[in-house]
């Protein structure tokens, strides 16, 4: 409950921009449409596992 309350009070505009608060995480733009991507230090762009509520999402 505390986390959701904190997120609603912040001025973050996108989900990706919330990751920039973590150390070793940067945002970038790739492709002709300038799609926003998240870079995590120590990982390549493709093999980073993504979990939503504990369920693995294949990227």
Residue pairs with C-beta under 8 A, 6 or more apart in sequence:
7 18
10 18
12 18
14 36
16 27
16 36
16 37
16 38
17 27
19 25
19 27
19 38
20 26
20 27
24 40
24 41
24 42
25 38
25 39
25 40
25 41
26 38
26 39
26 41
27 36
27 37
27 38
27 39
28 36
28 37
28 38
28 39
29 35
29 36
29 37
30 37
37 45
39 45
40 48
46 59
48 59
49 56
50 56
50 57
50 59
51 57
